[in-house]
C-alpha cells in the first residue's frame, strides 16, 4: 500500500472543515484516498458524502476514538 495524505482537521475552524474535505476529495483520482483525522466521529460528514456522492467514495474507519478518529476516505474505482 502506498503512502496517503493525512488531513488533520482538528486545528481547522469547524465552518471550514467540510469544504476543505470535499476539495481534497475532488482532487483524488479513482483508487486514491486520504486519511482524515478528527476529534469526534465524523458521521455527519459521512451522511453528506452519502447524499452528494453516492457510490463514488469509500469510507473505512481506522481508529474510532474516543479522543482521535481516523477515517480513510477514497474515490471509488468505477
N, CA, C and O atoms as a CHARMM CRD file, in Angstrom:
* protein
*
  312
    1    1 UNK  N      0.83900  -1.19000   0.00000 PROA 1      0.00000
    2    1 UNK  CA     0.00000   0.00000   0.00000 PROA 1      0.00000
    3    1 UNK  C      0.88100   1.24900   0.00000 PROA 1      0.00000
    4    1 UNK  O      1.88800   1.31300   0.70400 PROA 1      0.00000
    5    2 UNK  N      0.49100   2.21900  -0.78600 PROA 2      0.00000
    6    2 UNK  CA     1.29700   3.43300  -0.89100 PROA 2      0.00000
    7    2 UNK  C      0.93400   4.40600   0.23300 PROA 2      0.00000
    8    2 UNK  O     -0.12600   4.30200   0.85100 PROA 2      0.00000
    9    3 UNK  N      1.82500   5.33700   0.47500 PROA 3      0.00000
   10    3 UNK  CA     1.56700   6.35200   1.49700 PROA 3      0.00000
   11    3 UNK  C      0.43000   7.25200   1.03000 PROA 3      0.00000
   12    3 UNK  O      0.31900   7.58400  -0.15000 PROA 3      0.00000
   13    4 UNK  N     -0.39900   7.63100   1.97100 PROA 4      0.00000
   14    4 UNK  CA    -1.51000   8.50800   1.63800 PROA 4      0.00000
   15    4 UNK  C     -1.41900   9.78100   2.46400 PROA 4      0.00000
   16    4 UNK  O     -0.86700   9.79400   3.56400 PROA 4      0.00000
   17    5 UNK  N     -1.96800  10.83400   1.91400 PROA 5      0.00000
   18    5 UNK  CA    -2.00700  12.11700   2.59700 PROA 5      0.00000
   19    5 UNK  C     -2.84300  12.00000   3.86000 PROA 5      0.00000
   20    5 UNK  O     -3.87400  11.32900   3.88200 PROA 5      0.00000
   21    6 UNK  N     -2.38300  12.66300   4.90800 PROA 6      0.00000
   22    6 UNK  CA    -3.16000  12.76000   6.14000 PROA 6      0.00000
   23    6 UNK  C     -3.69500  14.17900   6.23100 PROA 6      0.00000
   24    6 UNK  O     -2.93800  15.14500   6.14000 PROA 6      0.00000
   25    7 UNK  N     -4.99700  14.29800   6.41100 PROA 7      0.00000
   26    7 UNK  CA    -5.64400  15.59700   6.57600 PROA 7      0.00000
   27    7 UNK  C     -6.16100  15.67000   8.00700 PROA 7      0.00000
   28    7 UNK  O     -7.20100  15.10000   8.33800 PROA 7      0.00000
   29    8 UNK  N     -5.42100  16.37700   8.84200 PROA 8      0.00000
   30    8 UNK  CA    -5.78700  16.54100  10.25000 PROA 8      0.00000
   31    8 UNK  C     -6.59100  17.83400  10.37000 PROA 8      0.00000
   32    8 UNK  O     -6.03800  18.93000  10.28200 PROA 8      0.00000
   33    9 UNK  N     -7.90900  17.69400  10.57100 PROA 9      0.00000
   34    9 UNK  CA    -8.75600  18.88000  10.59700 PROA 9      0.00000
   35    9 UNK  C     -8.98000  19.42300  12.00600 PROA 9      0.00000
   36    9 UNK  O     -9.72500  20.38600  12.18700 PROA 9      0.00000
   37   10 UNK  N     -8.35000  18.82100  12.99000 PROA 10     0.00000
   38   10 UNK  CA    -8.58000  19.27400  14.36700 PROA 10     0.00000
   39   10 UNK  C     -8.26300  20.74900  14.57500 PROA 10     0.00000
   40   10 UNK  O     -9.00600  21.41000  15.30100 PROA 10     0.00000
   41   11 UNK  N     -7.19900  21.31500  13.98200 PROA 11     0.00000
   42   11 UNK  CA    -6.94900  22.75100  14.20600 PROA 11     0.00000
   43   11 UNK  C     -7.76200  23.68400  13.29400 PROA 11     0.00000
   44   11 UNK  O     -7.67900  24.90400  13.43500 PROA 11     0.00000
   45   12 UNK  N     -8.52900  23.13300  12.38100 PROA 12     0.00000
   46   12 UNK  CA    -9.27900  23.93600  11.40700 PROA 12     0.00000
   47   12 UNK  C    -10.60700  24.38200  12.02600 PROA 12     0.00000
   48   12 UNK  O    -11.28200  23.57400  12.66400 PROA 12     0.00000
   49   13 UNK  N    -10.99700  25.65200  11.85100 PROA 13     0.00000
   50   13 UNK  CA   -12.30800  26.09000  12.35200 PROA 13     0.00000
   51   13 UNK  C    -13.43200  25.23000  11.76100 PROA 13     0.00000
   52   13 UNK  O    -13.41300  24.91600  10.57100 PROA 13     0.00000
   53   14 UNK  N    -14.41000  24.84900  12.59100 PROA 14     0.00000
   54   14 UNK  CA   -15.46300  23.92800  12.12100 PROA 14     0.00000
   55   14 UNK  C    -16.14900  24.34000  10.82400 PROA 14     0.00000
   56   14 UNK  O    -16.45100  23.47500  10.00300 PROA 14     0.00000
   57   15 UNK  N    -16.40200  25.60900  10.61300 PROA 15     0.00000
   58   15 UNK  CA   -17.10800  26.04100   9.39600 PROA 15     0.00000
   59   15 UNK  C    -16.30300  25.77500   8.12900 PROA 15     0.00000
   60   15 UNK  O    -16.86900  25.70500   7.03900 PROA 15     0.00000
   61   16 UNK  N    -14.99200  25.62800   8.26400 PROA 16     0.00000
   62   16 UNK  CA   -14.12500  25.42200   7.09400 PROA 16     0.00000
   63   16 UNK  C    -13.83400  23.95300   6.82300 PROA 16     0.00000
   64   16 UNK  O    -13.26500  23.61600   5.78400 PROA 16     0.00000
   65   17 UNK  N    -14.21500  23.08300   7.73600 PROA 17     0.00000
   66   17 UNK  CA   -13.80200  21.68000   7.64100 PROA 17     0.00000
   67   17 UNK  C    -14.40200  20.95800   6.43900 PROA 17     0.00000
   68   17 UNK  O    -13.66200  20.39800   5.63000 PROA 17     0.00000
   69   18 UNK  N    -15.72400  20.95800   6.30500 PROA 18     0.00000
   70   18 UNK  CA   -16.34000  20.18700   5.22200 PROA 18     0.00000
   71   18 UNK  C    -15.91500  20.68700   3.84500 PROA 18     0.00000
   72   18 UNK  O    -15.58900  19.86300   2.99000 PROA 18     0.00000
   73   19 UNK  N    -15.90200  22.01400   3.58400 PROA 19     0.00000
   74   19 UNK  CA   -15.41600  22.45300   2.26200 PROA 19     0.00000
   75   19 UNK  C    -13.99000  21.98800   1.97000 PROA 19     0.00000
   76   19 UNK  O    -13.68600  21.59400   0.84400 PROA 19     0.00000
   77   20 UNK  N    -13.12400  22.02900   2.96300 PROA 20     0.00000
   78   20 UNK  CA   -11.74400  21.58300   2.78000 PROA 20     0.00000
   79   20 UNK  C    -11.69800  20.09500   2.43700 PROA 20     0.00000
   80   20 UNK  O    -10.95800  19.68100   1.54500 PROA 20     0.00000
   81   21 UNK  N    -12.48300  19.30100   3.14300 PROA 21     0.00000
   82   21 UNK  CA   -12.51100  17.85500   2.91600 PROA 21     0.00000
   83   21 UNK  C    -13.04000  17.54700   1.51300 PROA 21     0.00000
   84   21 UNK  O    -12.48500  16.70400   0.80800 PROA 21     0.00000
   85   22 UNK  N    -14.11800  18.23400   1.11100 PROA 22     0.00000
   86   22 UNK  CA   -14.66800  17.98300  -0.22600 PROA 22     0.00000
   87   22 UNK  C    -13.72900  18.44200  -1.32300 PROA 22     0.00000
   88   22 UNK  O    -13.66900  17.81300  -2.37900 PROA 22     0.00000
   89   23 UNK  N    -12.99100  19.52600  -1.10200 PROA 23     0.00000
   90   23 UNK  CA   -11.97200  19.95100  -2.06700 PROA 23     0.00000
   91   23 UNK  C    -10.88900  18.88400  -2.20100 PROA 23     0.00000
   92   23 UNK  O    -10.46300  18.55100  -3.30700 PROA 23     0.00000
   93   24 UNK  N    -10.45200  18.35300  -1.06100 PROA 24     0.00000
   94   24 UNK  CA    -9.42000  17.30200  -1.08700 PROA 24     0.00000
   95   24 UNK  C     -9.93600  16.08300  -1.84000 PROA 24     0.00000
   96   24 UNK  O     -9.21400  15.49800  -2.64700 PROA 24     0.00000
   97   25 UNK  N    -11.18100  15.70000  -1.58100 PROA 25     0.00000
   98   25 UNK  CA   -11.76700  14.54800  -2.26900 PROA 25     0.00000
   99   25 UNK  C    -11.83700  14.79300  -3.77600 PROA 25     0.00000
  100   25 UNK  O    -11.53500  13.90000  -4.56800 PROA 25     0.00000
  101   26 UNK  N    -12.23200  15.99400  -4.16600 PROA 26     0.00000
  102   26 UNK  CA   -12.39600  16.32000  -5.58800 PROA 26     0.00000
  103   26 UNK  C    -11.08600  16.17600  -6.35800 PROA 26     0.00000
  104   26 UNK  O    -11.09800  15.92900  -7.56400 PROA 26     0.00000
  105   27 UNK  N     -9.96400  16.32900  -5.67100 PROA 27     0.00000
  106   27 UNK  CA    -8.66200  16.25000  -6.32500 PROA 27     0.00000
  107   27 UNK  C     -8.16200  14.81200  -6.48300 PROA 27     0.00000
  108   27 UNK  O     -7.13300  14.58600  -7.11900 PROA 27     0.00000
  109   28 UNK  N     -8.87100  13.84900  -5.91600 PROA 28     0.00000
  110   28 UNK  CA    -8.42100  12.45400  -5.97400 PROA 28     0.00000
  111   28 UNK  C     -8.69500  11.83400  -7.33000 PROA 28     0.00000
  112   28 UNK  O     -9.69300  12.13600  -7.98400 PROA 28     0.00000
  113   29 UNK  N     -7.78400  10.95800  -7.73900 PROA 29     0.00000
  114   29 UNK  CA    -8.01000  10.09600  -8.89400 PROA 29     0.00000
  115   29 UNK  C     -8.70700   8.83200  -8.39100 PROA 29     0.00000
  116   29 UNK  O     -8.61500   8.51200  -7.20600 PROA 29     0.00000
  117   30 UNK  N     -9.40700   8.10500  -9.27700 PROA 30     0.00000
  118   30 UNK  CA   -10.02100   6.84400  -8.85200 PROA 30     0.00000
  119   30 UNK  C     -8.99400   5.92200  -8.19100 PROA 30     0.00000
  120   30 UNK  O     -7.89100   5.73000  -8.70300 PROA 30     0.00000
  121   31 UNK  N     -9.37400   5.36500  -7.06200 PROA 31     0.00000
  122   31 UNK  CA    -8.48600   4.47700  -6.31900 PROA 31     0.00000
  123   31 UNK  C     -7.62800   5.18700  -5.28300 PROA 31     0.00000
  124   31 UNK  O     -7.07000   4.53400  -4.40200 PROA 31     0.00000
  125   32 UNK  N     -7.51000   6.50600  -5.36800 PROA 32     0.00000
  126   32 UNK  CA    -6.73300   7.25900  -4.38800 PROA 32     0.00000
  127   32 UNK  C     -7.60000   7.58300  -3.17600 PROA 32     0.00000
  128   32 UNK  O     -8.82800   7.53000  -3.23200 PROA 32     0.00000
  129   33 UNK  N     -6.91900   7.92100  -2.07200 PROA 33     0.00000
  130   33 UNK  CA    -7.63800   8.30500  -0.87100 PROA 33     0.00000
  131   33 UNK  C     -6.76700   9.14100   0.03100 PROA 33     0.00000
  132   33 UNK  O     -5.60700   9.41800  -0.27400 PROA 33     0.00000
  133   34 UNK  N     -7.34800   9.54000   1.15200 PROA 34     0.00000
  134   34 UNK  CA    -6.60100  10.25700   2.17400 PROA 34     0.00000
  135   34 UNK  C     -7.13400   9.84400   3.53600 PROA 34     0.00000
  136   34 UNK  O     -8.23200   9.30200   3.66100 PROA 34     0.00000
  137   35 UNK  N     -6.32800  10.11200   4.54500 PROA 35     0.00000
  138   35 UNK  CA    -6.69500   9.78000   5.91300 PROA 35     0.00000
  139   35 UNK  C     -7.17700  11.05500   6.59100 PROA 35     0.00000
  140   35 UNK  O     -6.43800  12.03400   6.69600 PROA 35     0.00000
  141   36 UNK  N     -8.41700  11.03300   7.04600 PROA 36     0.00000
  142   36 UNK  CA    -8.98900  12.15000   7.78300 PROA 36     0.00000
  143   36 UNK  C     -8.77400  11.91500   9.27300 PROA 36     0.00000
  144   36 UNK  O     -9.09000  10.84100   9.78600 PROA 36     0.00000
  145   37 UNK  N     -8.24000  12.91300   9.96800 PROA 37     0.00000
  146   37 UNK  CA    -8.04600  12.84200  11.41800 PROA 37     0.00000
  147   37 UNK  C     -8.94400  13.89200  12.05300 PROA 37     0.00000
  148   37 UNK  O     -8.91100  15.06400  11.67700 PROA 37     0.00000
  149   38 UNK  N     -9.75100  13.45800  13.02200 PROA 38     0.00000
  150   38 UNK  CA   -10.70700  14.36000  13.65000 PROA 38     0.00000
  151   38 UNK  C    -10.79100  14.07100  15.14200 PROA 38     0.00000
  152   38 UNK  O    -10.30000  13.04700  15.61700 PROA 38     0.00000
  153   39 UNK  N    -11.42300  14.99200  15.88200 PROA 39     0.00000
  154   39 UNK  CA   -11.54800  14.82100  17.33400 PROA 39     0.00000
  155   39 UNK  C    -12.91600  14.27700  17.73700 PROA 39     0.00000
  156   39 UNK  O    -13.21000  14.15900  18.92700 PROA 39     0.00000
  157   40 UNK  N    -13.75300  13.94500  16.75400 PROA 40     0.00000
  158   40 UNK  CA   -15.05100  13.32100  17.03500 PROA 40     0.00000
  159   40 UNK  C    -15.43400  12.45300  15.84000 PROA 40     0.00000
  160   40 UNK  O    -14.83400  12.55100  14.77000 PROA 40     0.00000
  161   41 UNK  N    -16.42500  11.61700  16.03300 PROA 41     0.00000
  162   41 UNK  CA   -16.88500  10.75000  14.95600 PROA 41     0.00000
  163   41 UNK  C    -17.43300  11.61600  13.82000 PROA 41     0.00000
  164   41 UNK  O    -18.37400  12.38000  14.03600 PROA 41     0.00000
  165   42 UNK  N    -16.86400  11.51200  12.61300 PROA 42     0.00000
  166   42 UNK  CA   -17.31100  12.37200  11.51700 PROA 42     0.00000
  167   42 UNK  C    -18.55000  11.83900  10.79900 PROA 42     0.00000
  168   42 UNK  O    -18.65000  11.93600   9.57600 PROA 42     0.00000
  169   43 UNK  N    -19.48600  11.27900  11.55300 PROA 43     0.00000
  170   43 UNK  CA   -20.68300  10.69600  10.93900 PROA 43     0.00000
  171   43 UNK  C    -21.50100  11.71100  10.13400 PROA 43     0.00000
  172   43 UNK  O    -21.99200  11.34600   9.06600 PROA 43     0.00000
  173   44 UNK  N    -21.68100  12.96600  10.58000 PROA 44     0.00000
  174   44 UNK  CA   -22.40300  13.91900   9.72400 PROA 44     0.00000
  175   44 UNK  C    -21.72800  14.11200   8.36600 PROA 44     0.00000
  176   44 UNK  O    -22.40500  14.28800   7.35200 PROA 44     0.00000
  177   45 UNK  N    -20.39800  14.07800   8.34700 PROA 45     0.00000
  178   45 UNK  CA   -19.66000  14.16800   7.08700 PROA 45     0.00000
  179   45 UNK  C    -19.97800  12.96400   6.20600 PROA 45     0.00000
  180   45 UNK  O    -20.16400  13.10300   4.99700 PROA 45     0.00000
  181   46 UNK  N    -20.03800  11.78400   6.81700 PROA 46     0.00000
  182   46 UNK  CA   -20.38200  10.57900   6.06100 PROA 46     0.00000
  183   46 UNK  C    -21.74600  10.74800   5.39000 PROA 46     0.00000
  184   46 UNK  O    -21.91200  10.42400   4.21400 PROA 46     0.00000
  185   47 UNK  N    -22.71600  11.25700   6.14600 PROA 47     0.00000
  186   47 UNK  CA   -24.05100  11.43500   5.58100 PROA 47     0.00000
  187   47 UNK  C    -24.04400  12.44800   4.43800 PROA 47     0.00000
  188   47 UNK  O    -24.79200  12.29400   3.47200 PROA 47     0.00000
  189   48 UNK  N    -23.21200  13.47500   4.53700 PROA 48     0.00000
  190   48 UNK  CA   -23.10200  14.44700   3.46100 PROA 48     0.00000
  191   48 UNK  C    -22.48100  13.79900   2.21800 PROA 48     0.00000
  192   48 UNK  O    -22.94700  14.02400   1.10200 PROA 48     0.00000
  193   49 UNK  N    -21.42900  12.99600   2.41200 PROA 49     0.00000
  194   49 UNK  CA   -20.84300  12.25400   1.28800 PROA 49     0.00000
  195   49 UNK  C    -21.89700  11.34400   0.66100 PROA 49     0.00000
  196   49 UNK  O    -22.02500  11.28000  -0.56200 PROA 49     0.00000
  197   50 UNK  N    -22.65200  10.63900   1.51000 PROA 50     0.00000
  198   50 UNK  CA   -23.65800   9.69900   1.02100 PROA 50     0.00000
  199   50 UNK  C    -24.71100  10.41700   0.18500 PROA 50     0.00000
  200   50 UNK  O    -25.15800   9.89800  -0.83800 PROA 50     0.00000
  201   51 UNK  N    -25.10500  11.61200   0.62100 PROA 51     0.00000
  202   51 UNK  CA   -26.13800  12.36800  -0.09700 PROA 51     0.00000
  203   51 UNK  C    -25.62200  12.93700  -1.41300 PROA 51     0.00000
  204   51 UNK  O    -26.33200  12.92200  -2.41900 PROA 51     0.00000
  205   52 UNK  N    -24.39000  13.43800  -1.41000 PROA 52     0.00000
  206   52 UNK  CA   -23.87100  14.16500  -2.57200 PROA 52     0.00000
  207   52 UNK  C    -23.05400  13.30100  -3.53100 PROA 52     0.00000
  208   52 UNK  O    -22.96100  13.61400  -4.71800 PROA 52     0.00000
  209   53 UNK  N    -22.46000  12.21800  -3.02700 PROA 53     0.00000
  210   53 UNK  CA   -21.51500  11.43600  -3.82700 PROA 53     0.00000
  211   53 UNK  C    -21.81100   9.93700  -3.73500 PROA 53     0.00000
  212   53 UNK  O    -20.88800   9.12500  -3.67800 PROA 53     0.00000
  213   54 UNK  N    -23.07400   9.57400  -3.72100 PROA 54     0.00000
  214   54 UNK  CA   -23.47000   8.17600  -3.58700 PROA 54     0.00000
  215   54 UNK  C    -22.72300   7.29400  -4.58100 PROA 54     0.00000
  216   54 UNK  O    -22.72600   7.55600  -5.78400 PROA 54     0.00000
  217   55 UNK  N    -22.08600   6.25100  -4.06700 PROA 55     0.00000
  218   55 UNK  CA   -21.39800   5.29100  -4.92200 PROA 55     0.00000
  219   55 UNK  C    -20.05000   5.73600  -5.44400 PROA 55     0.00000
  220   55 UNK  O    -19.38900   4.98200  -6.15600 PROA 55     0.00000
  221   56 UNK  N    -19.62400   6.95100  -5.10500 PROA 56     0.00000
  222   56 UNK  CA   -18.37000   7.47100  -5.64400 PROA 56     0.00000
  223   56 UNK  C    -17.22800   7.44000  -4.63300 PROA 56     0.00000
  224   56 UNK  O    -16.10200   7.80800  -4.97000 PROA 56     0.00000
  225   57 UNK  N    -17.49500   7.00900  -3.39900 PROA 57     0.00000
  226   57 UNK  CA   -16.47500   7.09100  -2.35300 PROA 57     0.00000
  227   57 UNK  C    -16.44400   5.82100  -1.51900 PROA 57     0.00000
  228   57 UNK  O    -17.39400   5.03900  -1.48400 PROA 57     0.00000
  229   58 UNK  N    -15.30500   5.64800  -0.84500 PROA 58     0.00000
  230   58 UNK  CA   -15.18200   4.58900   0.15500 PROA 58     0.00000
  231   58 UNK  C    -14.91300   5.25700   1.49400 PROA 58     0.00000
  232   58 UNK  O    -14.36300   6.35700   1.54900 PROA 58     0.00000
  233   59 UNK  N    -15.30500   4.58600   2.57100 PROA 59     0.00000
  234   59 UNK  CA   -15.22300   5.15800   3.92000 PROA 59     0.00000
  235   59 UNK  C    -14.83400   4.03000   4.86100 PROA 59     0.00000
  236   59 UNK  O    -15.63300   3.12600   5.10700 PROA 59     0.00000
  237   60 UNK  N    -13.62600   4.07300   5.38500 PROA 60     0.00000
  238   60 UNK  CA   -13.13400   2.99200   6.24200 PROA 60     0.00000
  239   60 UNK  C    -12.57000   3.56000   7.53200 PROA 60     0.00000
  240   60 UNK  O    -11.56900   4.27600   7.52600 PROA 60     0.00000
  241   61 UNK  N    -13.22800   3.23000   8.64500 PROA 61     0.00000
  242   61 UNK  CA   -12.71100   3.65200   9.94700 PROA 61     0.00000
  243   61 UNK  C    -11.41500   2.91100  10.24400 PROA 61     0.00000
  244   61 UNK  O    -11.34200   1.69000  10.10700 PROA 61     0.00000
  245   62 UNK  N    -10.39500   3.65700  10.65200 PROA 62     0.00000
  246   62 UNK  CA    -9.11100   3.08200  11.03200 PROA 62     0.00000
  247   62 UNK  C     -8.91400   3.17500  12.54400 PROA 62     0.00000
  248   62 UNK  O     -8.26500   2.31800  13.14500 PROA 62     0.00000
  249   63 UNK  N     -9.47000   4.20400  13.14700 PROA 63     0.00000
  250   63 UNK  CA    -9.39900   4.41200  14.60000 PROA 63     0.00000
  251   63 UNK  C    -10.69800   5.10400  15.00900 PROA 63     0.00000
  252   63 UNK  O    -11.10500   6.09600  14.40400 PROA 63     0.00000
  253   64 UNK  N    -11.34400   4.55900  16.05100 PROA 64     0.00000
  254   64 UNK  CA   -12.65900   5.06200  16.44000 PROA 64     0.00000
  255   64 UNK  C    -12.66000   5.58300  17.86900 PROA 64     0.00000
  256   64 UNK  O    -13.29100   5.00700  18.75600 PROA 64     0.00000
  257   65 UNK  N    -11.93900   6.68600  18.07700 PROA 65     0.00000
  258   65 UNK  CA   -11.97300   7.42100  19.33500 PROA 65     0.00000
  259   65 UNK  C    -11.42900   6.65900  20.52300 PROA 65     0.00000
  260   65 UNK  O    -10.77800   5.62600  20.36400 PROA 65     0.00000
  261   66 UNK  N    -11.69700   7.17100  21.72100 PROA 66     0.00000
  262   66 UNK  CA   -12.59500   8.29700  21.97500 PROA 66     0.00000
  263   66 UNK  C    -11.97800   9.68000  21.70400 PROA 66     0.00000
  264   66 UNK  O    -12.71700  10.64200  21.49100 PROA 66     0.00000
  265   67 UNK  N    -10.64300   9.80000  21.70700 PROA 67     0.00000
  266   67 UNK  CA   -10.03200  11.12400  21.53500 PROA 67     0.00000
  267   67 UNK  C     -9.72300  11.43800  20.07200 PROA 67     0.00000
  268   67 UNK  O     -9.84800  12.58500  19.64200 PROA 67     0.00000
  269   68 UNK  N     -9.32500  10.43000  19.31400 PROA 68     0.00000
  270   68 UNK  CA    -8.92100  10.63300  17.91400 PROA 68     0.00000
  271   68 UNK  C     -9.68800   9.65100  17.03000 PROA 68     0.00000
  272   68 UNK  O     -9.82500   8.46900  17.34700 PROA 68     0.00000
  273   69 UNK  N    -10.16900  10.16700  15.93900 PROA 69     0.00000
  274   69 UNK  CA   -10.86200   9.35300  14.93800 PROA 69     0.00000
  275   69 UNK  C    -10.08600   9.47200  13.63700 PROA 69     0.00000
  276   69 UNK  O     -9.72500  10.57100  13.21500 PROA 69     0.00000
  277   70 UNK  N     -9.83200   8.32600  13.00100 PROA 70     0.00000
  278   70 UNK  CA    -9.14800   8.30000  11.70400 PROA 70     0.00000
  279   70 UNK  C    -10.02100   7.51700  10.73100 PROA 70     0.00000
  280   70 UNK  O    -10.45700   6.40000  11.01100 PROA 70     0.00000
  281   71 UNK  N    -10.26500   8.14500   9.56600 PROA 71     0.00000
  282   71 UNK  CA   -11.08300   7.52400   8.54100 PROA 71     0.00000
  283   71 UNK  C    -10.34400   7.64300   7.20400 PROA 71     0.00000
  284   71 UNK  O     -9.86500   8.71700   6.83900 PROA 71     0.00000
  285   72 UNK  N    -10.26400   6.53800   6.49400 PROA 72     0.00000
  286   72 UNK  CA    -9.73000   6.62100   5.12700 PROA 72     0.00000
  287   72 UNK  C    -10.90800   6.87900   4.19600 PROA 72     0.00000
  288   72 UNK  O    -11.85100   6.09000   4.11900 PROA 72     0.00000
  289   73 UNK  N    -10.82900   7.99300   3.49700 PROA 73     0.00000
  290   73 UNK  CA   -11.83900   8.36000   2.51900 PROA 73     0.00000
  291   73 UNK  C    -11.19200   8.22000   1.14200 PROA 73     0.00000
  292   73 UNK  O    -10.15600   8.82400   0.86500 PROA 73     0.00000
  293   74 UNK  N    -11.81100   7.42400   0.29400 PROA 74     0.00000
  294   74 UNK  CA   -11.23600   7.18600  -1.02500 PROA 74     0.00000
  295   74 UNK  C    -12.23600   7.42500  -2.13500 PROA 74     0.00000
  296   74 UNK  O    -13.44700   7.43900  -1.91400 PROA 74     0.00000
  297   75 UNK  N    -11.70500   7.61400  -3.33800 PROA 75     0.00000
  298   75 UNK  CA   -12.56200   7.72800  -4.52400 PROA 75     0.00000
  299   75 UNK  C    -12.69300   6.32700  -5.12100 PROA 75     0.00000
  300   75 UNK  O    -11.69500   5.64600  -5.35900 PROA 75     0.00000
  301   76 UNK  N    -13.92500   5.91000  -5.35600 PROA 76     0.00000
  302   76 UNK  CA   -14.18000   4.58300  -5.89900 PROA 76     0.00000
  303   76 UNK  C    -13.54000   4.41500  -7.27200 PROA 76     0.00000
  304   76 UNK  O    -13.35000   5.38200  -8.01000 PROA 76     0.00000
  305   77 UNK  N    -13.21100   3.16200  -7.59800 PROA 77     0.00000
  306   77 UNK  CA   -12.56500   2.86500  -8.87600 PROA 77     0.00000
  307   77 UNK  C    -13.50300   3.07800 -10.04700 PROA 77     0.00000
  308   77 UNK  O    -13.08000   3.55700 -11.09900 PROA 77     0.00000
  309   78 UNK  N    -14.77500   2.72900  -9.87900 PROA 78     0.00000
  310   78 UNK  CA   -15.67500   2.74300 -11.02800 PROA 78     0.00000
  311   78 UNK  C    -16.57800   3.84000 -11.06700 PROA 78     0.00000
  312   78 UNK  O    -17.38000   3.94700 -11.99400 PROA 78     0.00000
